[in-house]
Amino acid sequence: MAEASLDIAEQVARVLRSQEETQKFVSEQRKLMAEEAKLNAEAAKLIREELKLGAETAKLRRDRELSLWQVMIAGMAAGAAFFGAGAAFMKLLFP
């Protein structure tokens, strides 16, 4: 009889240890899942920032390409203005 109660006590102790280990494992897994969720949120934030920077880069590239055209058109307008001013000046001097 004493042997049976020792056997039962040993089995109960083993079950309790197993439950404790399981709880530890579950707790660790929950902690890891929370950390993973935090890292995923940070990664999503970095991806949004990267997309924003990519859009800004594209805008700056487009602006840089258009600035050459702006300089050329402004130069032509200035040339036309000088030509018109010269023609008007010549008309004043030599009617």
C-alpha positions in Angstrom: 0.0 0.0 0.0 2.8 2.4 0.9 4.4 1.6 -2.4 1.2 2.5 -4.3 0.8 5.8 -2.5 4.5 6.6 -3.3 3.8 5.7 -6.9 0.8 8.0 -7.0 2.7 10.8 -5.3 5.5 10.4 -7.8 3.0 10.5 -10.7 1.3 13.6 -9.3 4.7 15.2 -8.8 5.7 14.3 -12.4 2.3 15.7 -13.7 2.8 18.9 -11.7 6.4 19.3 -13.1 5.1 18.7 -16.6 2.4 21.3 -16.2 4.9 23.8 -14.8 7.2 23.2 -17.7 4.3 23.6 -20.1 3.3 26.9 -18.4 6.9 28.1 -18.7 7.0 27.1 -22.4 3.6 28.8 -23.1 4.7 31.9 -21.2 8.0 32.1 -23.2 6.1 31.6 -26.5 3.7 34.4 -25.6 6.6 36.7 -24.8 8.2 35.8 -28.1 5.0 36.4 -30.0 4.6 39.8 -28.4 8.2 40.6 -29.4 7.5 39.4 -32.9 4.4 41.6 -33.1 6.5 44.6 -31.9 9.2 43.9 -34.5 6.6 43.5 -37.3 5.1 46.8 -36.4 8.5 48.4 -36.5 9.2 46.8 -39.9 5.9 48.0 -41.2 6.8 51.5 -40.0 10.2 51.3 -41.8 8.6 50.1 -45.0 6.2 53.0 -44.9 9.1 55.4 -44.4 11.1 53.7 -47.2 8.1 54.2 -49.6 7.8 57.8 -48.5 11.5 58.4 -49.2 11.2 56.6 -52.6 8.4 58.9 -53.6 10.4 61.9 -52.4 13.4 60.7 -54.4 11.2 60.3 -57.5 9.9 63.8 -57.1 13.4 65.3 -56.7 14.6 63.4 -59.7 11.7 64.7 -61.8 12.3 68.2 -60.5 15.9 68.0 -61.4 15.1 66.8 -65.0 12.5 69.6 -65.4 14.9 72.3 -64.1 17.0 71.9 -67.2 14.0 72.6 -69.3 13.1 75.6 -67.1 16.5 77.0 -67.6 16.4 76.5 -71.4 12.9 78.1 -71.7 13.9 81.0 -69.4 17.0 81.5 -71.5 15.0 81.6 -74.7 12.5 84.0 -73.1 15.4 86.2 -72.0 16.9 86.0 -75.5 13.6 87.0 -77.1 13.2 89.9 -74.7 16.7 91.1 -75.5 16.0 90.8 -79.2 12.7 92.7 -78.8 14.4 95.4 -76.7 17.2 95.7 -79.3 14.6 95.9 -82.1 12.7 98.6 -80.2 16.0 100.5 -79.5 17.0 100.3 -83.2 13.5 101.6 -84.2 14.0 104.5 -81.8 17.5 105.4 -83.2 16.8 104.7 -86.8 13.1 105.4 -87.5 
